Amino acid sequence: MSKPARERFFNSLKITADKASRQQGTPNVGNIAFGLGYIVGQAIVWVVLAGVILVIILFIINRNKRRPL
């Protein structure tokens, strides 16, 4: 006789949770490197974006100073 669908569903969740908890104990250098690279990449993008915005603002300010009203 087969198990009811509800029991099979909850059993599959338990098996998945057991696998996840077993994998958390092992250090995964690839994921750490990926996470660090993602953070560094985000920081570089924000610095470049801030630099571009600053250059545009300074260009507009200098252009308006040279032009008499």
Distance bins in CASP14 RR format, pairs under 12 A and 6 or more apart:
PFRMAT RR
TARGET T0000
AUTHOR 0000-0000-0000
RMODE 2
METHOD distances of the structure
MODEL  1
1 7 0 0 0 0 0 1 0 0 0 0 0
2 8 0 0 0 0 1 0 0 0 0 0 0
3 9 0 0 0 0 1 0 0 0 0 0 0
3 10 0 0 0 0 1 0 0 0 0 0 0
3 11 1 0 0 1 0 0 0 0 0 0 0
3 12 0 0 0 0 0 1 0 0 0 0 0
4 10 0 0 0 0 0 1 0 0 0 0 0
4 11 0 0 0 0 0 1 0 0 0 0 0
5 11 0 0 0 0 0 1 0 0 0 0 0
5 12 0 0 0 0 0 1 0 0 0 0 0
6 12 0 0 0 0 0 1 0 0 0 0 0
6 13 0 0 0 0 0 1 0 0 0 0 0
7 13 0 0 0 0 0 1 0 0 0 0 0
7 14 0 0 0 0 0 1 0 0 0 0 0
8 14 0 0 0 0 0 1 0 0 0 0 0
8 15 0 0 0 0 0 1 0 0 0 0 0
9 15 0 0 0 0 0 1 0 0 0 0 0
9 16 0 0 0 0 0 1 0 0 0 0 0
10 16 0 0 0 0 0 1 0 0 0 0 0
10 17 0 0 0 0 0 1 0 0 0 0 0
11 17 0 0 0 0 0 1 0 0 0 0 0
11 18 0 0 0 0 0 1 0 0 0 0 0
12 18 0 0 0 0 0 1 0 0 0 0 0
12 19 0 0 0 0 0 1 0 0 0 0 0
13 19 0 0 0 0 0 1 0 0 0 0 0
13 20 0 0 0 0 0 1 0 0 0 0 0
14 20 0 0 0 0 0 1 0 0 0 0 0
14 21 0 0 0 0 0 1 0 0 0 0 0
15 21 0 0 0 0 0 1 0 0 0 0 0
15 22 0 0 0 0 0 1 0 0 0 0 0
16 22 0 0 0 0 0 1 0 0 0 0 0
16 23 0 0 0 0 0 1 0 0 0 0 0
17 23 0 0 0 0 0 1 0 0 0 0 0
17 24 0 0 0 0 0 1 0 0 0 0 0
18 24 0 0 0 0 0 1 0 0 0 0 0
19 25 0 0 0 0 0 1 0 0 0 0 0
19 26 0 0 0 0 0 1 0 0 0 0 0
20 26 0 0 0 0 0 1 0 0 0 0 0
23 31 0 0 0 0 0 1 0 0 0 0 0
24 31 0 0 0 0 0 1 0 0 0 0 0
26 32 0 0 0 0 0 1 0 0 0 0 0
27 33 0 0 0 0 0 1 0 0 0 0 0
28 34 0 0 0 0 1 0 0 0 0 0 0
28 35 0 0 0 0 0 1 0 0 0 0 0
29 35 0 0 0 0 0 1 0 0 0 0 0
29 36 0 0 0 0 0 1 0 0 0 0 0
30 36 0 0 0 0 1 0 0 0 0 0 0
30 37 0 0 0 0 0 1 0 0 0 0 0
30 38 0 0 0 0 0 1 0 0 0 0 0
31 37 0 0 0 0 0 1 0 0 0 0 0
31 38 0 0 0 0 0 1 0 0 0 0 0
32 38 0 0 0 0 0 1 0 0 0 0 0
32 39 0 0 0 0 0 1 0 0 0 0 0
33 39 0 0 0 0 0 1 0 0 0 0 0
33 40 0 0 0 0 0 1 0 0 0 0 0
34 40 0 0 0 0 0 1 0 0 0 0 0
34 41 0 0 0 0 0 1 0 0 0 0 0
35 41 0 0 0 0 1 0 0 0 0 0 0
35 42 0 0 0 0 1 0 0 0 0 0 0
36 42 0 0 0 0 0 1 0 0 0 0 0
36 43 0 0 0 0 0 1 0 0 0 0 0
37 43 0 0 0 0 1 0 0 0 0 0 0
37 44 0 0 0 0 1 0 0 0 0 0 0
37 45 0 0 0 0 0 1 0 0 0 0 0
38 44 0 0 0 0 0 1 0 0 0 0 0
38 45 0 0 0 0 0 1 0 0 0 0 0
39 45 0 0 0 0 0 1 0 0 0 0 0
39 46 0 0 0 0 0 1 0 0 0 0 0
40 46 0 0 0 0 0 1 0 0 0 0 0
40 47 0 0 0 0 0 1 0 0 0 0 0
41 47 0 0 0 0 1 0 0 0 0 0 0
41 48 0 0 0 0 1 0 0 0 0 0 0
41 49 0 0 0 0 0 1 0 0 0 0 0
42 48 0 0 0 0 0 1 0 0 0 0 0
42 49 0 0 0 0 0 1 0 0 0 0 0
43 49 0 0 0 0 0 1 0 0 0 0 0
43 50 0 0 0 0 0 1 0 0 0 0 0
44 50 0 0 0 0 0 1 0 0 0 0 0
44 51 0 0 0 0 0 1 0 0 0 0 0
45 51 0 0 0 0 0 1 0 0 0 0 0
45 52 0 0 0 0 0 1 0 0 0 0 0
46 52 0 0 0 0 0 1 0 0 0 0 0
46 53 0 0 0 0 0 1 0 0 0 0 0
47 53 0 0 0 0 0 1 0 0 0 0 0
47 54 0 0 0 0 0 1 0 0 0 0 0
48 54 0 0 0 0 0 1 0 0 0 0 0
48 55 0 0 0 0 0 1 0 0 0 0 0
49 55 0 0 0 0 0 1 0 0 0 0 0
49 56 0 0 0 0 0 1 0 0 0 0 0
50 56 0 0 0 0 0 1 0 0 0 0 0
50 57 0 0 0 0 0 1 0 0 0 0 0
51 57 0 0 0 0 1 0 0 0 0 0 0
51 58 0 0 0 0 1 0 0 0 0 0 0
51 59 0 0 0 0 0 1 0 0 0 0 0
52 58 0 0 0 0 0 1 0 0 0 0 0
52 59 0 0 0 0 0 1 0 0 0 0 0
53 59 0 0 0 0 0 1 0 0 0 0 0
53 60 0 0 0 0 0 1 0 0 0 0 0
54 60 0 0 0 0 0 1 0 0 0 0 0
54 61 0 0 0 0 0 1 0 0 0 0 0
55 61 0 0 0 0 0 1 0 0 0 0 0
55 62 0 0 0 0 0 1 0 0 0 0 0
56 62 0 0 0 0 0 1 0 0 0 0 0
56 63 0 0 0 0 0 1 0 0 0 0 0
57 63 0 0 0 0 0 1 0 0 0 0 0
57 64 0 0 0 0 0 1 0 0 0 0 0
58 64 0 0 0 0 0 1 0 0 0 0 0
58 65 0 0 0 0 0 1 0 0 0 0 0
59 65 0 0 0 0 0 1 0 0 0 0 0
59 66 0 0 0 0 0 1 0 0 0 0 0
60 66 0 0 0 0 0 1 0 0 0 0 0
60 67 0 0 0 0 0 1 0 0 0 0 0
61 67 0 0 0 0 0 1 0 0 0 0 0
END
